[in-house]
Amino acid sequence: MKSFDTFLWIVMLVSFCGCYNDNTEELYPQPPCDTTMATYSLKISSIISTQCAYSGCHSGVAPADQIDLTTYQGLKNIVDNGTLLGSIKRETGYVAMPPNTSMLDKCLIENIEKWVQEGALNN
């Protein structure tokens, strides 16, 4: 019985020594996010139309929550009221966007955030 206990301890020790906490970003580093051209016309309009206005969510005759993101002014309205960043970053107190799916790519959010921080200009 003593040899079985010793064997069990050795197996447990080896098992625990093999465990470690990897970080996905460290294992698979992503290229740095390019936010140098974070302007409405060059990046933001495309991101919003692909991620938010697709399938008629925030576009068309009856956009979700009456938020039409097919125009600059429609997007600027939710930038100005503070809901755009709160929603896409899924902060507490905001409706998570896009719904029923994973969060937007980190780099897309960084581009939108930079555009907002620089005044959300229509350029």
PyMOL commands that place a pseudoatom at each C-alpha (Angstrom):
pseudoatom trace, name=CA, resn=MET, resi=1, chain=A, elem=C, hetatm=0, pos=[0.000, 0.000, 0.000]
pseudoatom trace, name=CA, resn=LYS, resi=2, chain=A, elem=C, hetatm=0, pos=[2.848, 2.350, 0.771]
pseudoatom trace, name=CA, resn=SER, resi=3, chain=A, elem=C, hetatm=0, pos=[4.275, 1.989, -2.752]
pseudoatom trace, name=CA, resn=PHE, resi=4, chain=A, elem=C, hetatm=0, pos=[0.846, 2.839, -4.233]
pseudoatom trace, name=CA, resn=ASP, resi=5, chain=A, elem=C, hetatm=0, pos=[0.689, 6.021, -2.107]
pseudoatom trace, name=CA, resn=THR, resi=6, chain=A, elem=C, hetatm=0, pos=[4.180, 6.968, -3.242]
pseudoatom trace, name=CA, resn=PHE, resi=7, chain=A, elem=C, hetatm=0, pos=[3.222, 6.299, -6.863]
pseudoatom trace, name=CA, resn=LEU, resi=8, chain=A, elem=C, hetatm=0, pos=[0.074, 8.402, -6.478]
pseudoatom trace, name=CA, resn=TRP, resi=9, chain=A, elem=C, hetatm=0, pos=[2.069, 11.329, -5.025]
pseudoatom trace, name=CA, resn=ILE, resi=10, chain=A, elem=C, hetatm=0, pos=[4.584, 11.147, -7.861]
pseudoatom trace, name=CA, resn=VAL, resi=11, chain=A, elem=C, hetatm=0, pos=[1.788, 11.154, -10.472]
pseudoatom trace, name=CA, resn=MET, resi=12, chain=A, elem=C, hetatm=0, pos=[0.116, 14.129, -8.806]
pseudoatom trace, name=CA, resn=LEU, resi=13, chain=A, elem=C, hetatm=0, pos=[3.405, 16.012, -8.528]
pseudoatom trace, name=CA, resn=VAL, resi=14, chain=A, elem=C, hetatm=0, pos=[4.235, 15.435, -12.200]
pseudoatom trace, name=CA, resn=SER, resi=15, chain=A, elem=C, hetatm=0, pos=[0.698, 16.415, -13.216]
pseudoatom trace, name=CA, resn=PHE, resi=16, chain=A, elem=C, hetatm=0, pos=[0.772, 19.687, -11.309]
pseudoatom trace, name=CA, resn=CYS, resi=17, chain=A, elem=C, hetatm=0, pos=[4.267, 20.584, -12.478]
pseudoatom trace, name=CA, resn=GLY, resi=18, chain=A, elem=C, hetatm=0, pos=[3.050, 20.333, -16.054]
pseudoatom trace, name=CA, resn=CYS, resi=19, chain=A, elem=C, hetatm=0, pos=[0.340, 22.932, -15.448]
pseudoatom trace, name=CA, resn=TYR, resi=20, chain=A, elem=C, hetatm=0, pos=[0.966, 26.549, -16.139]
pseudoatom trace, name=CA, resn=ASN, resi=21, chain=A, elem=C, hetatm=0, pos=[-1.086, 29.536, -17.111]
pseudoatom trace, name=CA, resn=ASP, resi=22, chain=A, elem=C, hetatm=0, pos=[-0.430, 30.569, -20.712]
pseudoatom trace, name=CA, resn=ASN, resi=23, chain=A, elem=C, hetatm=0, pos=[-1.653, 33.834, -22.065]
pseudoatom trace, name=CA, resn=THR, resi=24, chain=A, elem=C, hetatm=0, pos=[-3.010, 33.582, -25.633]
pseudoatom trace, name=CA, resn=GLU, resi=25, chain=A, elem=C, hetatm=0, pos=[-1.489, 36.943, -26.549]
pseudoatom trace, name=CA, resn=GLU, resi=26, chain=A, elem=C, hetatm=0, pos=[1.940, 35.705, -25.462]
pseudoatom trace, name=CA, resn=LEU, resi=27, chain=A, elem=C, hetatm=0, pos=[1.613, 32.427, -27.342]
pseudoatom trace, name=CA, resn=TYR, resi=28, chain=A, elem=C, hetatm=0, pos=[0.233, 33.969, -30.527]
pseudoatom trace, name=CA, resn=PRO, resi=29, chain=A, elem=C, hetatm=0, pos=[1.298, 37.601, -30.643]
pseudoatom trace, name=CA, resn=GLN, resi=30, chain=A, elem=C, hetatm=0, pos=[-0.740, 39.798, -32.951]
pseudoatom trace, name=CA, resn=PRO, resi=31, chain=A, elem=C, hetatm=0, pos=[0.840, 42.429, -35.145]
pseudoatom trace, name=CA, resn=PRO, resi=32, chain=A, elem=C, hetatm=0, pos=[0.526, 45.897, -33.647]
pseudoatom trace, name=CA, resn=CYS, resi=33, chain=A, elem=C, hetatm=0, pos=[-2.744, 47.655, -34.341]
pseudoatom trace, name=CA, resn=ASP, resi=34, chain=A, elem=C, hetatm=0, pos=[-2.415, 50.404, -36.930]
pseudoatom trace, name=CA, resn=THR, resi=35, chain=A, elem=C, hetatm=0, pos=[-4.466, 53.405, -35.845]
pseudoatom trace, name=CA, resn=THR, resi=36, chain=A, elem=C, hetatm=0, pos=[-2.541, 55.963, -37.891]
pseudoatom trace, name=CA, resn=MET, resi=37, chain=A, elem=C, hetatm=0, pos=[-5.352, 56.435, -40.424]
pseudoatom trace, name=CA, resn=ALA, resi=38, chain=A, elem=C, hetatm=0, pos=[-8.307, 56.239, -38.037]
pseudoatom trace, name=CA, resn=THR, resi=39, chain=A, elem=C, hetatm=0, pos=[-10.482, 58.664, -39.971]
pseudoatom trace, name=CA, resn=TYR, resi=40, chain=A, elem=C, hetatm=0, pos=[-14.149, 58.367, -40.807]
pseudoatom trace, name=CA, resn=SER, resi=41, chain=A, elem=C, hetatm=0, pos=[-13.625, 58.033, -44.548]
pseudoatom trace, name=CA, resn=LEU, resi=42, chain=A, elem=C, hetatm=0, pos=[-10.593, 55.717, -44.458]
pseudoatom trace, name=CA, resn=LYS, resi=43, chain=A, elem=C, hetatm=0, pos=[-11.505, 53.264, -41.692]
pseudoatom trace, name=CA, resn=ILE, resi=44, chain=A, elem=C, hetatm=0, pos=[-14.435, 54.069, -39.432]
pseudoatom trace, name=CA, resn=SER, resi=45, chain=A, elem=C, hetatm=0, pos=[-17.183, 54.162, -42.067]
pseudoatom trace, name=CA, resn=SER, resi=46, chain=A, elem=C, hetatm=0, pos=[-16.117, 50.730, -43.323]
pseudoatom trace, name=CA, resn=ILE, resi=47, chain=A, elem=C, hetatm=0, pos=[-15.923, 49.240, -39.827]
pseudoatom trace, name=CA, resn=ILE, resi=48, chain=A, elem=C, hetatm=0, pos=[-19.376, 50.551, -38.892]
pseudoatom trace, name=CA, resn=SER, resi=49, chain=A, elem=C, hetatm=0, pos=[-21.050, 49.474, -42.122]
pseudoatom trace, name=CA, resn=THR, resi=50, chain=A, elem=C, hetatm=0, pos=[-19.526, 45.983, -41.900]
pseudoatom trace, name=CA, resn=GLN, resi=51, chain=A, elem=C, hetatm=0, pos=[-20.007, 45.434, -38.167]
pseudoatom trace, name=CA, resn=CYS, resi=52, chain=A, elem=C, hetatm=0, pos=[-23.090, 47.481, -37.278]
pseudoatom trace, name=CA, resn=ALA, resi=53, chain=A, elem=C, hetatm=0, pos=[-25.201, 48.203, -40.328]
pseudoatom trace, name=CA, resn=TYR, resi=54, chain=A, elem=C, hetatm=0, pos=[-24.867, 44.711, -41.839]
pseudoatom trace, name=CA, resn=SER, resi=55, chain=A, elem=C, hetatm=0, pos=[-28.046, 42.680, -42.294]
pseudoatom trace, name=CA, resn=GLY, resi=56, chain=A, elem=C, hetatm=0, pos=[-30.092, 45.782, -41.592]
pseudoatom trace, name=CA, resn=CYS, resi=57, chain=A, elem=C, hetatm=0, pos=[-29.288, 45.978, -37.887]
pseudoatom trace, name=CA, resn=HIS, resi=58, chain=A, elem=C, hetatm=0, pos=[-28.628, 49.703, -37.810]
pseudoatom trace, name=CA, resn=SER, resi=59, chain=A, elem=C, hetatm=0, pos=[-29.725, 50.557, -41.329]
pseudoatom trace, name=CA, resn=GLY, resi=60, chain=A, elem=C, hetatm=0, pos=[-32.754, 50.396, -43.573]
pseudoatom trace, name=CA, resn=VAL, resi=61, chain=A, elem=C, hetatm=0, pos=[-36.321, 51.546, -43.065]
pseudoatom trace, name=CA, resn=ALA, resi=62, chain=A, elem=C, hetatm=0, pos=[-36.547, 50.370, -39.448]
pseudoatom trace, name=CA, resn=PRO, resi=63, chain=A, elem=C, hetatm=0, pos=[-33.049, 50.297, -37.917]
pseudoatom trace, name=CA, resn=ALA, resi=64, chain=A, elem=C, hetatm=0, pos=[-32.627, 48.669, -34.511]
pseudoatom trace, name=CA, resn=ASP, resi=65, chain=A, elem=C, hetatm=0, pos=[-33.552, 51.091, -31.713]
pseudoatom trace, name=CA, resn=GLN, resi=66, chain=A, elem=C, hetatm=0, pos=[-34.033, 53.778, -34.387]
pseudoatom trace, name=CA, resn=ILE, resi=67, chain=A, elem=C, hetatm=0, pos=[-30.235, 54.071, -34.635]
pseudoatom trace, name=CA, resn=ASP, resi=68, chain=A, elem=C, hetatm=0, pos=[-29.243, 54.434, -38.278]
pseudoatom trace, name=CA, resn=LEU, resi=69, chain=A, elem=C, hetatm=0, pos=[-25.497, 54.121, -38.687]
pseudoatom trace, name=CA, resn=THR, resi=70, chain=A, elem=C, hetatm=0, pos=[-25.392, 54.414, -42.470]
pseudoatom trace, name=CA, resn=THR, resi=71, chain=A, elem=C, hetatm=0, pos=[-24.547, 58.111, -42.288]
pseudoatom trace, name=CA, resn=TYR, resi=72, chain=A, elem=C, hetatm=0, pos=[-21.885, 60.139, -40.538]
pseudoatom trace, name=CA, resn=GLN, resi=73, chain=A, elem=C, hetatm=0, pos=[-24.527, 62.116, -38.621]
pseudoatom trace, name=CA, resn=GLY, resi=74, chain=A, elem=C, hetatm=0, pos=[-26.212, 58.949, -37.367]
pseudoatom trace, name=CA, resn=LEU, resi=75, chain=A, elem=C, hetatm=0, pos=[-22.900, 57.668, -36.028]
pseudoatom trace, name=CA, resn=LYS, resi=76, chain=A, elem=C, hetatm=0, pos=[-21.912, 61.062, -34.620]
pseudoatom trace, name=CA, resn=ASN, resi=77, chain=A, elem=C, hetatm=0, pos=[-25.160, 61.190, -32.625]
pseudoatom trace, name=CA, resn=ILE, resi=78, chain=A, elem=C, hetatm=0, pos=[-24.267, 58.040, -30.670]
pseudoatom trace, name=CA, resn=VAL, resi=79, chain=A, elem=C, hetatm=0, pos=[-20.661, 59.199, -30.306]
pseudoatom trace, name=CA, resn=ASP, resi=80, chain=A, elem=C, hetatm=0, pos=[-21.903, 62.458, -28.799]
pseudoatom trace, name=CA, resn=ASN, resi=81, chain=A, elem=C, hetatm=0, pos=[-24.301, 60.775, -26.381]
pseudoatom trace, name=CA, resn=GLY, resi=82, chain=A, elem=C, hetatm=0, pos=[-21.528, 58.433, -25.212]
pseudoatom trace, name=CA, resn=THR, resi=83, chain=A, elem=C, hetatm=0, pos=[-23.104, 55.123, -26.142]
pseudoatom trace, name=CA, resn=LEU, resi=84, chain=A, elem=C, hetatm=0, pos=[-20.845, 54.051, -29.014]
pseudoatom trace, name=CA, resn=LEU, resi=85, chain=A, elem=C, hetatm=0, pos=[-17.698, 53.297, -27.042]
pseudoatom trace, name=CA, resn=GLY, resi=86, chain=A, elem=C, hetatm=0, pos=[-19.576, 51.992, -24.008]
pseudoatom trace, name=CA, resn=SER, resi=87, chain=A, elem=C, hetatm=0, pos=[-21.506, 49.541, -26.171]
pseudoatom trace, name=CA, resn=ILE, resi=88, chain=A, elem=C, hetatm=0, pos=[-18.649, 48.232, -28.334]
pseudoatom trace, name=CA, resn=LYS, resi=89, chain=A, elem=C, hetatm=0, pos=[-16.351, 47.944, -25.314]
pseudoatom trace, name=CA, resn=ARG, resi=90, chain=A, elem=C, hetatm=0, pos=[-19.198, 46.203, -23.449]
pseudoatom trace, name=CA, resn=GLU, resi=91, chain=A, elem=C, hetatm=0, pos=[-18.923, 48.404, -20.407]
pseudoatom trace, name=CA, resn=THR, resi=92, chain=A, elem=C, hetatm=0, pos=[-21.338, 48.073, -17.504]
pseudoatom trace, name=CA, resn=GLY, resi=93, chain=A, elem=C, hetatm=0, pos=[-24.541, 50.017, -18.068]
pseudoatom trace, name=CA, resn=TYR, resi=94, chain=A, elem=C, hetatm=0, pos=[-24.406, 49.805, -21.869]
pseudoatom trace, name=CA, resn=VAL, resi=95, chain=A, elem=C, hetatm=0, pos=[-26.039, 47.392, -24.292]
pseudoatom trace, name=CA, resn=ALA, resi=96, chain=A, elem=C, hetatm=0, pos=[-23.291, 45.101, -25.597]
pseudoatom trace, name=CA, resn=MET, resi=97, chain=A, elem=C, hetatm=0, pos=[-22.746, 45.498, -29.321]
pseudoatom trace, name=CA, resn=PRO, resi=98, chain=A, elem=C, hetatm=0, pos=[-22.794, 43.619, -31.526]
pseudoatom trace, name=CA, resn=PRO, resi=99, chain=A, elem=C, hetatm=0, pos=[-25.396, 41.506, -29.733]
pseudoatom trace, name=CA, resn=ASN, resi=100, chain=A, elem=C, hetatm=0, pos=[-25.445, 37.709, -29.624]
pseudoatom trace, name=CA, resn=THR, resi=101, chain=A, elem=C, hetatm=0, pos=[-21.901, 37.420, -30.937]
pseudoatom trace, name=CA, resn=SER, resi=102, chain=A, elem=C, hetatm=0, pos=[-18.343, 37.976, -29.830]
pseudoatom trace, name=CA, resn=MET, resi=103, chain=A, elem=C, hetatm=0, pos=[-16.909, 41.369, -29.092]
pseudoatom trace, name=CA, resn=LEU, resi=104, chain=A, elem=C, hetatm=0, pos=[-15.430, 43.359, -31.968]
pseudoatom trace, name=CA, resn=ASP, resi=105, chain=A, elem=C, hetatm=0, pos=[-11.771, 42.766, -32.704]
pseudoatom trace, name=CA, resn=LYS, resi=106, chain=A, elem=C, hetatm=0, pos=[-9.533, 44.710, -30.324]
pseudoatom trace, name=CA, resn=CYS, resi=107, chain=A, elem=C, hetatm=0, pos=[-7.883, 46.618, -33.183]
pseudoatom trace, name=CA, resn=LEU, resi=108, chain=A, elem=C, hetatm=0, pos=[-11.241, 47.713, -34.614]
pseudoatom trace, name=CA, resn=ILE, resi=109, chain=A, elem=C, hetatm=0, pos=[-12.199, 49.079, -31.203]
pseudoatom trace, name=CA, resn=GLU, resi=110, chain=A, elem=C, hetatm=0, pos=[-8.840, 50.854, -30.886]
pseudoatom trace, name=CA, resn=ASN, resi=111, chain=A, elem=C, hetatm=0, pos=[-9.380, 52.560, -34.254]
pseudoatom trace, name=CA, resn=ILE, resi=112, chain=A, elem=C, hetatm=0, pos=[-12.884, 53.689, -33.303]
pseudoatom trace, name=CA, resn=GLU, resi=113, chain=A, elem=C, hetatm=0, pos=[-11.670, 54.853, -29.903]
pseudoatom trace, name=CA, resn=LYS, resi=114, chain=A, elem=C, hetatm=0, pos=[-8.852, 56.895, -31.454]
pseudoatom trace, name=CA, resn=TRP, resi=115, chain=A, elem=C, hetatm=0, pos=[-11.273, 58.464, -33.939]
pseudoatom trace, name=CA, resn=VAL, resi=116, chain=A, elem=C, hetatm=0, pos=[-13.631, 59.418, -31.088]
pseudoatom trace, name=CA, resn=GLN, resi=117, chain=A, elem=C, hetatm=0, pos=[-10.775, 60.797, -28.969]
pseudoatom trace, name=CA, resn=GLU, resi=118, chain=A, elem=C, hetatm=0, pos=[-9.650, 62.949, -31.906]
pseudoatom trace, name=CA, resn=GLY, resi=119, chain=A, elem=C, hetatm=0, pos=[-13.092, 64.540, -32.166]
pseudoatom trace, name=CA, resn=ALA, resi=120, chain=A, elem=C, hetatm=0, pos=[-14.978, 62.040, -34.383]
pseudoatom trace, name=CA, resn=LEU, resi=121, chain=A, elem=C, hetatm=0, pos=[-14.487, 64.280, -37.396]
pseudoatom trace, name=CA, resn=ASN, resi=122, chain=A, elem=C, hetatm=0, pos=[-16.103, 63.701, -40.781]
pseudoatom trace, name=CA, resn=ASN, resi=123, chain=A, elem=C, hetatm=0, pos=[-12.888, 63.429, -42.763]
for i in range(1, 123): cmd.bond("trace and resi %d" % i, "trace and resi %d" % (i + 1))
show_as sticks, trace
zoom trace
